[in-house]
Amino acid sequence: MDNSQLTDEELIKRVEELAGDLRTKTVELVESLVELDERKLYFGNHCSLFEYCVFHLKMSDGAAYRRIRAARAFQAYPPVKPLLRSGQLSLESLAMLHPFLNDADAGTLVAQAAGMRVWEVERLVAPRRTEAPRRDVVRFVPAPTPDIARVAEIAPPTDASLFDVATNAAAPSPMAAPAPPASPDVRIAFTADAAFFMLMREAQAAMRHKYPDGRLDGVFRDALKALLKKKRPWAS
């Protein structure tokens, strides 16, 4: 179907129908994964349902995780099925709810979560988690490696260099200038309260024009620069 030939009303209706079909098919897939898991039909070529979803069904790691969690949730508390089908619960929300669906008040929990955004569901289940909050963590992580595809684009590899790339050996390219060593990135994690979280969400929304993807590194960088400019205007 050529969407450009549809009227506005027809296009809106088509998008809504496709979204509904997608949710229905998602529920049907998860139900089928439940049965496949019970029969252990992935054994032989794969050691787990996760590996089957990733390597045989070609799902991403995240997609496989969410659907397997949903399958476990279907088994633990079947009333979540119509909520997933209607869109009142997403796969992400269902994955968060799954560990608590055997609790005595699972019905109340699911009713509260229905219609919530993912971050709201995360806040809802947070008091039920037993793990201790994380300490502040600052770690250096390896810098991104050079893009092999880009190097190959600059200098088409010979048979020898193809062999070197396949065996993870560094193949010198006479046409590509050596890239300067990159500085390592820094991974930062810390625990904060609900008030900080709401401030962070407001800051993300306020900076959405500059950071459409909501990346926190940019938001925090601008906030720290503004703070230092105010507190230390003499500093360069």
N, C-alpha and C positions, 0 to 999 in steps of 0.2 A: 504494500500500500504506500502510495506517495503522500506523505503527510503534508507536503506543501500545497496539495490540491484540496485539503479539508478546510471547511469553515472553522471559525473560532470555536463554535459550540461542538462541532464534530470532533475537533482535536482534543478539547477538554474531556469529552465523553470517552474517547479512545484511550487517553492517558489514564483515566480513572478505571476503565475496564482492565487495562493491562496491569495496573497496580494491584487490582483485586485478584486477577489471575495469578500474579506472582506470589501473593500471599497464600493462595490456595495450593499452588504447586509446592511452595515451601513446606506447608503442613504435610502434604502427601509424601514429599521426599523424606521428611523427618520420620513419619510413620513407617515408611519402608525401611529406613535405617534401623528402626527399633526391631523390626522382624528379621532383618539381615543379621543384626547383632545377636539376637537370640539363637539363630541357627548357626552362627559363626561361619558364614559362607565366605568370609574373607581369608580364612585360614588356608594355608598352602602356599599362596603367593605373598601374603602380608601377615605380619605378626599382630596387628591391631586394627581396629576399625578406623582409627585416625590415619594410619598409613594407607589404608585402602582408599579413604576419601581424598588424600593428598596425591598419591601416586597413580591410582587407577581412575578416580573420578576427576582428577586435575583441579581440585579445589585449592584455594590458598590455605595456609595454616590457620588463619583466623576464621575463615568460613567453615573449615572442617571442625574446629573447636566449638564454634557456636552451635552448629547443627547437631553435633554429638551431645553437647550439653542439653540442647532442646529435647533430644531423644530420651535422655535420662530423666528430664523433667516430665515428659509425657508418661513415662513409666511410674514415676513417683506420685504425680498428681494430674491425672487425665483432664480435669476441667480447664487446664491452661490451653488446650487445643483450640477451642473456639475463640479465645482471646488473641491467640497468635493469628488465626485466620482473619479476624476482623481488623487487626492492626492495633488493638488496644495494648498488646504486649509485642515488643520487638524481640528478635533473636538475642540481641545483646542483653535486654532486660531479663529474659528468661534464663540466660546463662548465669546472671547474678542471683536470681531467685532459687535456682536449682539446689544449692546446698541446704536450703532451709525448707524445702517442700515436704519433708518428713516430720516437721515440727507439728505440735498439736494445733497450733493456730495458723496452719498453712493457708486455709481458706481466707482468713482475715487478711493475711499478708498479701495474697494474690489480689484480693479485692482492692486493697489500698494501692497496689502497684499499677493496676489497670489504668491506662491513659496517661501515665507518667512518662516524662522524658527519661533517657537512660541515666543521666546524672542524678535525677531525683530518686530513681530506684536505688542507685548506689548509696545515696544518703539514707534511704529508708532501711536498707539492710545493714548499714554500718554498725549499729549497736549490737547486732547479733554476731558479729565476727569476734573470734576469740584471740586472734593473733595480736601481738603487741605492736604498737605503732612504730614505724621506722624512725631511726635516728637520721639526722641530717647527713647526707652523703654527697661528697664531691669526688668524682673519679675521672681520670683522664682515659679516654678511649682512643683507639688507633684512628689516625686520619684516613679519609677515603683513599683507596688505591687508585692509580691511574686507570682510565677507561680503556680496556683492551680494544673495544670496538673502535674507539676514536683513533688509537694508534694504528690499527689495521686500515682505517680509512685514509690516514696520512701516507702510510707506506704499505702497500699490499704485501702480505707475508709470502715468503718462499716456502717450499716444502719443508725445509729445515726449521724455519721459524714456527710453522704450524705445529711441528712435532714438539718444539720447545714450549709453546703455549699449552698444548695438551698435557704436558707433563709438569706444568706449573713452574717451568724454568724461565728465567728472564732472557728473552731473545732480543739482542741489540738490534736497533733499527737505525741504519745510517741516515735516514731522511728525517727521523723524529728527534727533536732536541730533547735532552734529558729534562724531566720535570723537576723543579726545585722541591726539596722536602717540605711536606705540609706539616703545619703545627697540629698537634693532637686536639681533638674536640674534648669538651668537658661535659660529663653527665652529672646533673644535680638533682637530688631528691630530698624532700623534707616533709614533715608532717605539720599541718596547720589546722586551725579550727574552722567552723562553719562560716564565721564572719569574714575570715580571709578568703575563703572560697567564693563567697558572693562578691567581694571586691574584685577578685580575679576575673570572674565572669563579666562584671560590668566593664572592667578595663578591656577585656577581649572585645566586647561589643563596641566600645568607644573607638577602638583602633581597627575595627574591621575594614575600614576603607584603605588602610595602609597594609594590613596583614589579613587578606581575605580568608586564608586558611586557618586563622586563629592561632598561629604558632606562638607559644608563650615566650620563646627566647627573644623575639623582637619586642613583644609587649614589655617584658621585664627590662630589657636593655634601655628602651626609651624612658621607662619610669625611673630607673637608676640614674640615667643622665640628667633628667629633670630635677631629681632630688639633689644630686651633687652640684648642679648649676645654681640651685637655690641656696644650699648650705655652704658651698665653697666657690663663690663666684670668681675668686682670684686664681683658682687652679686652672691650668690649661687642660 
